[in-house]
Structure formats: C-alpha cells, structure tokens
Amino acid sequence: MSYHVLLVRTAAIFGFIGAMMGSHMAGAGSYAFRPIHAHILVVGWLSLFAFAAFYRMYAVPRSSKLAGVHVWSAIIGAIGLTAGMWLYHIKPFGLPEAFTTVCYIVGGSILLFSFLLFVFVSFKYGKDTDKAPKM
C-alpha cells in the first residue's frame, strides 16, 4: 500500500474517532475528553492527512527508508500520544501514574521524532516536479 493511502486511511479513522468523541461530549455535556479530542483531530486527522497530501504530491520512492520510518513513526506516535493522554487524563483502568506518564511521554516523543523526520523528508523530496501542483 502506498504511503499516501495508508496515511489517508489512518487519518480517516482518527477523524471518525474525533468526531464521535466530540458528539459524545456535546451529548453528555461533559468536556473531560477535550484535550484528547483536540489531539486526535489535530495530530491524528489533520497532521496525518497533511503528510498524505505531501506523499501524493511529491515523488517519494517507496523504497525510501527515511519515508518509511517517517510514516510509521507518525502513525505509531499519533496513536501513542492520544492513547497515552487518554490513559493519563481519564485513568480508565486505574493503572499506576508512572506507567501512564511513560505511555504519554513515549507516544509524544515518537510523534515529535516523526515531525523531525518530516522536515528531512520535505527537504529531500519536496522539489518541484511534474507531479506537484503548479501555483
């Protein structure tokens, strides 16, 4: 599966989860999920979709290890950060705070690493090509 399709599909799942969470908060009148909801939509939906658009517009070889690590670290980081936030803030299972804090930090760190990788990907492959839209 191409990187842009994988990222768009993952972004779509995040978008649906974020919309459902927003609907739940509005219906319940409780905004306890607000920070998680915001990060699901911004990191999971918007950022992954923006990455997908880049991979669709620019010629990035499927064999690029840099791009592969970027895509998978973005997906794992988005899941890790939002799941870690949920565990840390909502405390659904009564897990030790040290464990939930580590989940939160590790997920966020992986996501931060993916954004750094995207800087390198964008400078390496983000050149004017016939595939890129003309402005």
DSSP file (Angstrom, degrees, kcal/mol; ACC not computed):
  #  RESIDUE AA STRUCTURE BP1 BP2  ACC     N-H-->O    O-->H-N    N-H-->O    O-->H-N    TCO  KAPPA ALPHA  PHI   PSI    X-CA   Y-CA   Z-CA
    1    1 A M              0   0    0      0, 0.0     2,-0.0     0, 0.0     0, 0.0   0.000 360.0 360.0 360.0 137.4    0.0    0.0    0.0
    2    2 A S     >  -     0   0    0      1,-0.1     4,-2.3     4,-0.0     5,-0.2  -0.302 360.0-115.6 -70.7 156.5    1.4    3.4   -0.9
    3    3 A Y  H  > S+     0   0    0      1,-0.2     4,-2.6     2,-0.2     5,-0.2   0.895 113.2  52.4 -60.2 -42.2    2.3    5.8    1.9
    4    4 A H  H  > S+     0   0    0      1,-0.2     4,-2.3     2,-0.2    -1,-0.2   0.882 110.6  47.4 -67.2 -35.0   -0.4    8.4    1.0
    5    5 A V  H  > S+     0   0    0      2,-0.2     4,-2.6     1,-0.2     5,-0.2   0.930 112.5  49.3 -69.3 -44.4   -3.2    5.8    1.0
    6    6 A L  H  X S+     0   0    0     -4,-2.3     4,-2.2     1,-0.2    -2,-0.2   0.922 114.4  45.7 -58.6 -45.0   -2.0    4.4    4.4
    7    7 A L  H  X S+     0   0    0     -4,-2.6     4,-2.7    -5,-0.2    -1,-0.2   0.901 112.6  49.6 -67.8 -41.0   -1.8    7.9    5.9
    8    8 A V  H  X S+     0   0    0     -4,-2.3     4,-2.4    -5,-0.2    -2,-0.2   0.922 112.2  48.2 -64.5 -42.9   -5.2    9.0    4.5
    9    9 A R  H  X S+     0   0    0     -4,-2.6     4,-1.8     2,-0.2    -2,-0.2   0.913 113.6  46.6 -64.5 -41.6   -6.9    5.8    5.8
   10   10 A T  H  X S+     0   0    0     -4,-2.2     4,-2.3    -5,-0.2    -2,-0.2   0.912 112.0  51.1 -65.8 -41.3   -5.4    6.2    9.2
   11   11 A A  H  X S+     0   0    0     -4,-2.7     4,-2.9     1,-0.2    -2,-0.2   0.885 107.2  54.3 -61.6 -38.7   -6.3    9.9    9.2
   12   12 A A  H  X S+     0   0    0     -4,-2.4     4,-2.4     2,-0.2    -1,-0.2   0.898 107.7  49.4 -62.9 -40.6   -9.9    9.0    8.3
   13   13 A I  H  X S+     0   0    0     -4,-1.8     4,-2.5     2,-0.2    -2,-0.2   0.930 112.6  47.4 -63.8 -45.1  -10.1    6.6   11.3
   14   14 A F  H  X S+     0   0    0     -4,-2.3     4,-2.9    30,-0.2    31,-0.2   0.909 110.7  52.6 -61.8 -41.8   -8.8    9.4   13.6
   15   15 A G  H  X S+     0   0    0     -4,-2.9     4,-2.4     2,-0.2    -2,-0.2   0.914 110.6  47.1 -60.4 -43.2  -11.3   11.8   12.1
   16   16 A F  H  X S+     0   0    0     -4,-2.4     4,-2.7     2,-0.2     5,-0.2   0.931 113.1  47.9 -64.5 -45.8  -14.1    9.5   12.8
   17   17 A I  H  X S+     0   0    0     -4,-2.5     4,-2.6     1,-0.2    -2,-0.2   0.920 113.0  49.1 -61.2 -43.5  -13.0    8.8   16.4
   18   18 A G  H  X S+     0   0    0     -4,-2.9     4,-2.3     2,-0.2    -1,-0.2   0.897 111.9  47.9 -63.3 -41.0  -12.5   12.6   17.0
   19   19 A A  H  X S+     0   0    0     -4,-2.4     4,-2.4     2,-0.2    -2,-0.2   0.907 112.7  48.6 -66.7 -41.6  -16.0   13.3   15.6
   20   20 A M  H  X S+     0   0    0     -4,-2.7     4,-2.5     2,-0.2    -2,-0.2   0.910 111.5  49.9 -63.4 -41.5  -17.6   10.6   17.7
   21   21 A M  H  X S+     0   0    0     -4,-2.6     4,-2.5    -5,-0.2    -2,-0.2   0.906 110.8  49.5 -64.2 -41.1  -15.8   11.8   20.8
   22   22 A G  H  X S+     0   0    0     -4,-2.3     4,-2.3     2,-0.2    -2,-0.2   0.900 111.0  49.7 -63.3 -41.1  -17.0   15.4   20.1
   23   23 A S  H  X S+     0   0    0     -4,-2.4     4,-2.6     2,-0.2    -2,-0.2   0.909 110.8  50.1 -63.2 -42.2  -20.5   14.2   19.6
   24   24 A H  H  X S+     0   0    0     -4,-2.5     4,-2.8     2,-0.2     6,-0.3   0.928 110.6  49.1 -62.0 -45.5  -20.3   12.3   22.9
   25   25 A M  H  X>S+     0   0    0     -4,-2.5     4,-1.6     1,-0.2     5,-0.9   0.917 113.0  47.3 -62.0 -42.5  -19.0   15.3   24.8
   26   26 A A  H  <5S+     0   0    0     -4,-2.3    -1,-0.2     1,-0.2    -2,-0.2   0.923 115.6  44.7 -64.8 -43.8  -21.8   17.5   23.3
   27   27 A G  H  <5S+     0   0    0     -4,-2.6    -2,-0.2     1,-0.2    -1,-0.2   0.874 117.9  42.9 -68.2 -37.8  -24.5   15.0   24.2
   28   28 A A  H  <5S-     0   0    0     -4,-2.8    -1,-0.2    -5,-0.2    -2,-0.2   0.684  99.9-132.9 -82.4 -18.3  -23.2   14.2   27.6
   29   29 A G  T  <5 +     0   0    0     -4,-1.6     2,-0.4     1,-0.3    -3,-0.2   0.695  69.2 118.8  71.7  17.5  -22.5   17.9   28.5
   30   30 A S      < -     0   0    0     -5,-0.9     3,-0.3    -6,-0.3    -1,-0.3  -0.960  46.1-170.1-119.3 133.7  -19.1   16.8   29.8
   31   31 A Y    >   +     0   0    0     -2,-0.4     3,-1.6     1,-0.2    -6,-0.1  -0.026  49.1 120.5-111.5  30.1  -15.8   18.1   28.3
   32   32 A A  T 3  S+     0   0    0      1,-0.3     4,-0.2     2,-0.1    -1,-0.2   0.807  77.1  51.5 -62.5 -30.0  -13.5   15.8   30.2
   33   33 A F  T 3> S+     0   0    0     -3,-0.3     4,-3.4     1,-0.2     3,-0.3   0.389  77.2 111.6 -87.6   4.2  -12.2   14.4   26.8
   34   34 A R  H <> S+     0   0    0     -3,-1.6     4,-2.6     1,-0.2     5,-0.2   0.873  77.8  43.3 -51.2 -51.4  -11.5   17.9   25.4
   35   35 A P  H  > S+     0   0    0      0, 0.0     4,-2.0     0, 0.0    -1,-0.2   0.888 118.2  45.7 -65.4 -34.9   -7.6   17.6   25.3
   36   36 A I  H  > S+     0   0    0     -3,-0.3     4,-2.6    -4,-0.2    -2,-0.2   0.924 112.7  50.8 -70.5 -43.9   -7.7   14.1   23.9
   37   37 A H  H  X S+     0   0    0     -4,-3.4     4,-2.0     1,-0.2     5,-0.2   0.919 110.8  49.5 -56.5 -47.2  -10.4   15.1   21.4
   38   38 A A  H  X S+     0   0    0     -4,-2.6     4,-2.8    -5,-0.3     5,-0.3   0.911 113.1  45.6 -62.5 -43.3   -8.3   18.0   20.2
   39   39 A H  H  X>S+     0   0    0     -4,-2.0     4,-2.0     2,-0.2     5,-1.3   0.853 108.7  55.7 -72.2 -33.4   -5.2   16.0   19.8
   40   40 A I  I  <>S+     0   0    0     -4,-2.6     5,-1.4     3,-0.2     4,-0.4   0.927 115.6  39.2 -60.9 -43.0   -7.0   13.2   18.0
   41   41 A L  I  <>S+     0   0    0     -4,-2.0     5,-2.8     3,-0.2    -2,-0.2   0.916 123.1  38.4 -75.3 -42.8   -8.2   15.7   15.4
   42   42 A V  I  <>S+     0   0    0     -4,-2.8     5,-2.1     3,-0.2    -3,-0.2   0.950 130.7  25.8 -75.8 -48.5   -5.1   17.8   15.1
   43   43 A V  I  <>S+     0   0    0     -4,-2.0     5,-1.0    -5,-0.3    -3,-0.2   0.940 131.9  35.1 -80.8 -49.6   -2.4   15.1   15.3
   44   44 A G  I   <S+     0   0    0     -5,-1.3   -30,-0.2    -4,-0.4    -3,-0.2   0.927 130.8  24.2 -74.5 -46.1   -4.3   12.1   14.0
   45   45 A W  I  ><S+     0   0    0     -5,-1.4     4,-1.7   -31,-0.2    -3,-0.2   0.963 129.9  31.9 -87.0 -59.4   -6.6   13.6   11.4
   46   46 A L  I  ><S+     0   0    0     -5,-2.8     4,-2.6     2,-0.2    -3,-0.2   0.939 121.8  43.9 -70.5 -48.2   -5.0   16.9   10.2
   47   47 A S  I  ><S+     0   0    0     -5,-2.1     4,-2.5     2,-0.2     5,-0.2   0.936 116.1  46.3 -65.9 -45.7   -1.3   16.1   10.5
   48   48 A L  H  ><S+     0   0    0     -5,-1.0     4,-2.2     1,-0.2    -1,-0.2   0.885 113.5  50.7 -64.1 -35.8   -1.6   12.6    9.0
   49   49 A F  H  X S+     0   0    0     -4,-1.7     4,-2.4     2,-0.2    -1,-0.2   0.904 109.2  50.8 -66.6 -40.0   -3.7   14.0    6.2
   50   50 A A  H  X S+     0   0    0     -4,-2.6     4,-2.0     2,-0.2    -2,-0.2   0.910 110.4  49.4 -63.2 -41.4   -1.1   16.7    5.5
   51   51 A F  H  X S+     0   0    0     -4,-2.5     4,-2.4     2,-0.2    -1,-0.2   0.916 109.8  52.1 -61.8 -41.8    1.6   14.1    5.4
   52   52 A A  H  X S+     0   0    0     -4,-2.2     4,-1.8     1,-0.2    -2,-0.2   0.908 107.4  52.0 -60.7 -42.6   -0.6   12.1    3.0
   53   53 A A  H  X S+     0   0    0     -4,-2.4     4,-2.3     2,-0.2    -1,-0.2   0.907 109.2  50.4 -61.4 -41.5   -1.0   15.1    0.7
   54   54 A F  H  X S+     0   0    0     -4,-2.0     4,-2.3     1,-0.2    -2,-0.2   0.947 110.4  48.5 -60.9 -48.6    2.8   15.6    0.6
   55   55 A Y  H  < S+     0   0    0     -4,-2.4     5,-0.4     1,-0.2    -1,-0.2   0.785 114.0  47.9 -65.6 -25.9    3.4   12.0   -0.3
   56   56 A R  H  < S+     0   0    0     -4,-1.8    -1,-0.2    -5,-0.2    -2,-0.2   0.853 115.4  43.7 -78.5 -36.7    0.7   12.2   -3.0
   57   57 A M  H  < S+     0   0    0     -4,-2.3     2,-0.3    -5,-0.2    -2,-0.2   0.775 112.1  52.6 -82.4 -27.1    2.1   15.5   -4.5
   58   58 A Y  S  < S-     0   0    0     -4,-2.3     2,-1.3    -5,-0.2    68,-0.1  -0.844  87.5-110.1-117.6 149.6    5.8   14.7   -4.5
   59   59 A A        +     0   0    0     -2,-0.3    68,-0.1    66,-0.3    -3,-0.1  -0.611  44.9 167.1 -79.3  95.5    7.7   11.8   -5.9
   60   60 A V        -     0   0    0     -2,-1.3    65,-0.0    -5,-0.4    -2,-0.0  -0.954  37.3-121.6-110.1 117.4    8.9    9.9   -2.8
   61   61 A P    >   -     0   0    0      0, 0.0     3,-1.8     0, 0.0     6,-0.2  -0.305   8.4-135.4 -61.1 138.0   10.3    6.5   -3.6
   62   62 A R  T 3  S+     0   0    0      1,-0.3     6,-0.1     5,-0.1    -2,-0.0   0.772 106.0  61.4 -61.4 -25.8    8.5    3.6   -1.9
   63   63 A S  T 3  S+     0   0    0      4,-0.0     2,-0.4     5,-0.0    -1,-0.3   0.502  74.3 120.4 -81.2  -3.6   12.0    2.2   -1.2
   64   64 A S    <>  -     0   0    0     -3,-1.8     4,-2.1     1,-0.2     5,-0.1  -0.477  48.2-163.5 -67.1 117.1   13.0    5.3    0.9
   65   65 A K  H  > S+     0   0    0     -2,-0.4     4,-2.7     2,-0.2     5,-0.2   0.870  90.5  56.9 -67.2 -36.2   13.9    4.1    4.4
   66   66 A L  H  > S+     0   0    0      1,-0.2     4,-2.2     2,-0.2    -1,-0.2   0.934 109.4  44.4 -59.3 -47.7   13.6    7.7    5.6
   67   67 A A  H  > S+     0   0    0      2,-0.2     4,-2.9     1,-0.2     5,-0.2   0.901 112.7  52.3 -65.5 -40.7   10.0    8.0    4.3
   68   68 A G  H  X S+     0   0    0     -4,-2.1     4,-2.3     1,-0.2     5,-0.2   0.922 111.4  45.4 -61.9 -44.7    9.1    4.5    5.7
   69   69 A V  H  X S+     0   0    0     -4,-2.7     4,-2.4     2,-0.2     5,-0.2   0.893 113.7  51.6 -66.0 -38.4   10.4    5.4    9.2
   70   70 A H  H  X S+     0   0    0     -4,-2.2     4,-2.3    -5,-0.2    -2,-0.2   0.961 111.0  46.1 -61.3 -51.0    8.6    8.8    9.0
   71   71 A V  H  X S+     0   0    0     -4,-2.9     4,-2.1     1,-0.2    -2,-0.2   0.935 117.2  42.5 -60.1 -48.9    5.2    7.3    8.0
   72   72 A W  H  X S+     0   0    0     -4,-2.3     4,-2.7     1,-0.2     5,-0.3   0.866 113.9  50.6 -70.7 -34.9    5.3    4.5   10.6
   73   73 A S  H  X S+     0   0    0     -4,-2.4     4,-2.5    -5,-0.2    41,-0.2   0.858 110.0  52.2 -69.9 -32.1    6.6    6.8   13.4
   74   74 A A  H  X S+     0   0    0     -4,-2.3     4,-2.3    -5,-0.2    -2,-0.2   0.931 114.1  42.2 -66.0 -45.0    3.9    9.3   12.6
   75   75 A I  H  X S+     0   0    0     -4,-2.1     4,-2.3     2,-0.2     5,-0.2   0.949 118.9  43.6 -67.0 -49.0    1.1    6.7   12.9
   76   76 A I  H  X S+     0   0    0     -4,-2.7     4,-3.1     1,-0.2    -2,-0.2   0.904 115.7  49.7 -63.7 -40.9    2.6    5.0   16.0
   77   77 A G  H  X S+     0   0    0     -4,-2.5     4,-3.1    -5,-0.3    34,-0.3   0.894 109.9  49.9 -65.8 -40.5    3.3    8.4   17.6
   78   78 A A  H  X S+     0   0    0     -4,-2.3     4,-1.9     2,-0.2     5,-0.2   0.922 116.3  42.3 -64.4 -43.5   -0.3    9.7   16.9
   79   79 A I  H  X S+     0   0    0     -4,-2.3     4,-2.6    -5,-0.2     5,-0.3   0.936 116.9  48.5 -66.2 -45.7   -1.8    6.5   18.4
   80   80 A G  H  X S+     0   0    0     -4,-3.1     4,-2.5    -5,-0.2    27,-0.4   0.906 112.5  46.8 -63.1 -43.9    0.7    6.5   21.3
   81   81 A L  H  X S+     0   0    0     -4,-3.1     4,-2.6    26,-0.6    -1,-0.2   0.954 116.8  42.2 -64.4 -49.4    0.2   10.2   22.2
   82   82 A T  H  X S+     0   0    0     -4,-1.9     4,-2.1    -5,-0.3    -2,-0.2   0.891 117.4  46.5 -69.4 -38.0   -3.5   10.1   22.1
   83   83 A A  H  X S+     0   0    0     -4,-2.6     4,-2.7    -5,-0.2    -1,-0.2   0.906 113.5  50.2 -67.2 -40.3   -3.8    6.7   23.9
   84   84 A G  H  X S+     0   0    0     -4,-2.5     4,-2.5    -5,-0.3    20,-0.4   0.895 110.0  50.1 -63.6 -40.4   -1.2    7.9   26.5
   85   85 A M  H  X S+     0   0    0     -4,-2.6     4,-3.2     2,-0.2     5,-0.5   0.922 111.0  49.9 -61.7 -43.6   -3.2   11.1   27.0
   86   86 A W  H  X>S+     0   0    0     -4,-2.1     4,-2.0     1,-0.2     5,-0.9   0.937 113.4  44.9 -61.3 -47.9   -6.4    9.1   27.5
   87   87 A L  H  X5S+     0   0    0     -4,-2.7     4,-0.7     3,-0.2    -1,-0.2   0.898 118.5  44.1 -62.4 -40.3   -4.7    6.8   30.0
   88   88 A Y  H  <5S+     0   0    0     -4,-2.5    -2,-0.2    12,-0.3    -1,-0.2   0.927 123.7  30.7 -73.1 -46.5   -3.1    9.7   31.8
   89   89 A H  H  <5S+     0   0    0     -4,-3.2    -3,-0.2    -5,-0.2    -2,-0.2   0.890 129.0  33.5 -83.7 -41.0   -6.0   12.1   32.0
   90   90 A I  H  <5S-     0   0    0     -4,-2.0    -3,-0.2    -5,-0.5    -2,-0.1   0.790  82.1-155.6 -89.1 -29.7   -9.1    9.8   32.1
   91   91 A K     << +     0   0    0     -5,-0.9     3,-0.4    -4,-0.7    -4,-0.1   0.944  22.3 171.3  53.9  56.3   -7.5    7.0   34.2
   92   92 A P  S    S+     0   0    0      0, 0.0    -1,-0.1     0, 0.0    -5,-0.1   0.754  73.9  31.6 -70.7 -23.4   -9.9    4.3   32.8
   93   93 A F  S    S-     0   0    0     -6,-0.2    -2,-0.1     2,-0.0    -6,-0.0   0.385 102.7-117.3-116.5   2.5   -8.1    1.3   34.3
   94   94 A G        +     0   0    0     -3,-0.4     3,-0.1     1,-0.1    -7,-0.0   0.830  53.0 170.2  64.3  31.8   -6.6    2.7   37.5
   95   95 A L        -     0   0    0      1,-0.1    -1,-0.1    -8,-0.1    -2,-0.0  -0.322  45.8 -81.5 -70.9 157.3   -3.1    2.0   36.2
   96   96 A P     >  -     0   0    0      0, 0.0     4,-2.0     0, 0.0     3,-0.5  -0.326  36.0-127.1 -59.3 140.6   -0.1    3.4   38.1
   97   97 A E  H  > S+     0   0    0      1,-0.2     4,-2.6     2,-0.2     5,-0.2   0.838 108.5  60.0 -61.4 -33.4    0.6    7.0   37.3
   98   98 A A  H  > S+     0   0    0      1,-0.2     4,-2.0     2,-0.2    -1,-0.2   0.908 106.8  47.2 -60.5 -41.2    4.2    6.3   36.5
   99   99 A F  H  > S+     0   0    0     -3,-0.5     4,-2.3     2,-0.2    -2,-0.2   0.936 113.6  45.8 -65.8 -47.5    3.1    3.8   33.8
  100  100 A T  H  X S+     0   0    0     -4,-2.0     4,-2.2     1,-0.2   -12,-0.3   0.861 111.9  52.9 -67.0 -34.1    0.5    6.2   32.2
  101  101 A T  H  X S+     0   0    0     -4,-2.6     4,-2.7    -5,-0.2    -1,-0.2   0.918 109.3  48.8 -64.9 -43.3    3.1    9.0   32.3
  102  102 A V  H  X S+     0   0    0     -4,-2.0     4,-3.0    -5,-0.2     5,-0.3   0.911 110.7  50.7 -63.7 -42.5    5.6    6.9   30.5
  103  103 A C  H  X S+     0   0    0     -4,-2.3     4,-2.4     2,-0.2   -19,-0.3   0.931 112.5  47.2 -58.6 -46.1    3.0    5.9   27.8
  104  104 A Y  H  X S+     0   0    0     -4,-2.2     4,-2.2   -20,-0.4    -2,-0.2   0.929 116.0  43.6 -60.7 -49.2    2.1    9.6   27.3
  105  105 A I  H  X S+     0   0    0     -4,-2.7     4,-2.5     2,-0.2    -2,-0.2   0.908 114.2  48.8 -68.1 -43.4    5.8   10.7   27.1
  106  106 A V  H  X S+     0   0    0     -4,-3.0     4,-2.5     2,-0.2     5,-0.2   0.932 112.6  48.2 -64.3 -45.4    6.9    7.8   24.8
  107  107 A G  H  X S+     0   0    0     -4,-2.4     4,-2.0   -27,-0.4   -26,-0.6   0.926 114.3  46.2 -59.8 -45.0    3.9    8.4   22.4
  108  108 A G  H  X S+     0   0    0     -4,-2.2     4,-2.5   -28,-0.3    -1,-0.2   0.868 111.6  51.9 -65.5 -36.9    4.6   12.1   22.3
  109  109 A S  H  X S+     0   0    0     -4,-2.5     4,-2.4     2,-0.2    -2,-0.2   0.897 108.9  49.5 -67.8 -40.5    8.3   11.6   21.8
  110  110 A I  H  X S+     0   0    0     -4,-2.5     4,-1.9     2,-0.2   -33,-0.2   0.916 112.4  48.7 -63.2 -42.0    7.8    9.2   18.9
  111  111 A L  H  X S+     0   0    0     -4,-2.0     4,-1.9   -34,-0.3    -2,-0.2   0.919 110.1  50.6 -63.9 -43.5    5.4   11.7   17.3
  112  112 A L  H  X S+     0   0    0     -4,-2.5     4,-2.0     1,-0.2    -2,-0.2   0.910 109.0  52.4 -59.9 -42.5    8.0   14.6   17.8
  113  113 A F  H  X S+     0   0    0     -4,-2.4     4,-2.5     1,-0.2    -1,-0.2   0.883 106.4  53.9 -59.2 -40.2   10.6   12.4   16.1
  114  114 A S  H  X S+     0   0    0     -4,-1.9     4,-2.1   -41,-0.2    -1,-0.2   0.874 106.6  51.3 -65.5 -36.4    8.2   11.8   13.2
  115  115 A F  H  X S+     0   0    0     -4,-1.9     4,-1.5     2,-0.2    -1,-0.2   0.896 109.7  50.0 -67.3 -38.4    7.8   15.6   12.7
  116  116 A L  H  X S+     0   0    0     -4,-2.0     4,-1.5     1,-0.2     3,-0.3   0.925 110.2  50.4 -62.7 -43.9   11.6   16.0   12.7
  117  117 A L  H  X S+     0   0    0     -4,-2.5     4,-2.8     1,-0.2    -2,-0.2   0.879 104.9  57.9 -60.8 -37.0   11.9   13.2   10.1
  118  118 A F  H  X S+     0   0    0     -4,-2.1     4,-3.1     1,-0.2    -1,-0.2   0.855  99.7  57.9 -64.1 -33.3    9.2   15.0    8.0
  119  119 A V  H  X S+     0   0    0     -4,-1.5     4,-1.8    -3,-0.3    -1,-0.2   0.950 111.0  42.8 -57.9 -47.5   11.5   18.1    8.0
  120  120 A F  H  X S+     0   0    0     -4,-1.5     4,-2.3     2,-0.2    -2,-0.2   0.912 114.3  50.2 -66.0 -42.8   14.2   15.9    6.4
  121  121 A V  H  X S+     0   0    0     -4,-2.8     4,-3.0     1,-0.2     5,-0.5   0.926 110.2  50.6 -59.9 -45.1   11.7   14.2    4.0
  122  122 A S  H  X S+     0   0    0     -4,-3.1     4,-1.3     1,-0.2    -1,-0.2   0.858 113.7  44.0 -66.3 -34.8   10.3   17.5    2.9
  123  123 A F  H  < S+     0   0    0     -4,-1.8    -1,-0.2    -5,-0.2    -2,-0.2   0.835 117.9  45.1 -77.5 -31.5   13.7   19.0    2.1
  124  124 A K  H  < S+     0   0    0     -4,-2.3    -2,-0.2    -5,-0.2    -3,-0.2   0.912 132.4  15.6 -76.7 -42.5   14.9   15.8    0.4
  125  125 A Y  H  < S+     0   0    0     -4,-3.0     2,-1.8    -5,-0.2   -66,-0.3   0.527  97.0  95.9-112.2  -8.6   11.9   15.1   -1.7
  126  126 A G     <  +     0   0    0     -4,-1.3     2,-0.3    -5,-0.5    -1,-0.1  -0.302  56.4 130.5 -84.8  56.2    9.8   18.3   -1.7
  127  127 A K  S    S-     0   0    0     -2,-1.8     2,-0.2   -68,-0.1   -68,-0.2  -0.697  70.6 -84.5-104.6 158.4   11.2   19.6   -5.0
  128  128 A D        +     0   0    0     -2,-0.3     2,-0.3   -70,-0.1    -1,-0.1  -0.450  62.2 159.5 -61.7 126.0    9.3   21.0   -8.0
  129  129 A T        -     0   0    0     -2,-0.2     3,-0.3   -72,-0.1    -3,-0.0  -0.850  57.4-101.0-137.4 173.9    8.2   18.1  -10.1
  130  130 A D  S    S+     0   0    0     -2,-0.3     4,-0.1     1,-0.2    -2,-0.1   0.770 121.6  58.4 -67.6 -24.4    5.6   17.4  -12.8
  131  131 A K  S    S+     0   0    0      2,-0.1    -1,-0.2   -72,-0.0   -73,-0.1   0.802  88.4  87.0 -75.8 -29.9    3.6   15.7  -10.1
  132  132 A A  S    S-     0   0    0     -3,-0.3   -74,-0.1    -5,-0.2     2,-0.1  -0.456  90.5-104.8 -73.1 142.1    3.4   18.8   -7.8
  133  133 A P        -     0   0    0      0, 0.0     2,-0.4     0, 0.0    -1,-0.1  -0.379  33.9-117.0 -66.6 144.1    0.6   21.2   -8.5
  134  134 A K              0   0    0      1,-0.1    -4,-0.0    -4,-0.1    -6,-0.0  -0.668 360.0 360.0 -83.3 133.0    1.5   24.4  -10.3
  135  135 A M              0   0    0     -2,-0.4    -1,-0.1     0, 0.0     0, 0.0   0.377 360.0 360.0-109.6 360.0    0.9   27.6   -8.3
